[in-house]
Amino acid sequence: MKAAPNILGTPQCVWAAGAVLGEGTLWSVRHQALYWVDILGHRLHRFHPETQARDSWAFEEEISAVAERASAPELLVTLRQGFAFFNPDTGALQRLHQPEPERSGNRFNDGKCDALGRFWGGTMDFACEAPTGALYRFTPEGQCTRMSDGYAVTNGPTWSLDGRTMYFNDTVQARIHAFDFDPVDGTLGHRRVWLEFGPDDGFPDGMTTDAAGRLWIAHWGAACVTCHEPLSGVELARVTLPTRHITNCAFGGTELKTLFISSASSGLNEQQLLAQPLAGALFCVDVDSPGLPAHLFAG
């Protein structure tokens, strides 16, 4: 059993953005800044903790996940129905591939790169009901493969420290699956249910792995992020937030010991919005142990 981390203090709001659906948290070592998105607000944000500077870019459609390219200034992003390169310096957008044009009721959601720079992104039903979402692997060579299918809402993935297990969220079913993963070939093997959320736990949303191999999971509908032991799934720590819909988390800061947490105002009624004025904000809290740097897209 891995030791529990220490949460240092209480979460602080660093950007009261009022995001409709905050998501896509990614720490940029290159810029020493946090990228995050407002999916339904069609915006990409970047927050610089050292200077408190805030940058934003507007899109004509949903933008849901972000990865930095290893050898170019562009970001790899997922838009409503496909992958694209986006240059924050120039605003140039280069569309790359749409993997499921026949599934017009879907959009992309969460995603990130594995250790060899392949991007893994999931799609979902706009209505969060039909099991039409899938997980795709997009390689640096531009090849896209459907790797797993049959989800209403997908979130994640994240990986074990040895890279041999990939964790992936079947959000509507409140389940986190663990796949056997070949880190060289980027292929999936046996799938099992690793963790199921109870009725008071909300739904598993975005997540990340820290340098000790523990998983940190955002809870949609339960106002928290929890930290879990990677083998047993036992909860080791909990960060409580002042708003209900918590969507994603990523470690950042100079020592990667700051956990940044995104949230959403979507799904709250008028009374709930009045009671939760920080819905859709970006938060951060310090932890006594570091996370891991995000993998770069190798293409």
Summary of the structure (lengths in Angstrom):
residues: 299
radius of gyration: 17.3
end to end distance: 37.3
largest distance: 50.2
contacts: 1065
relative contact order: 0.19
helix: 2%
strand: 54%
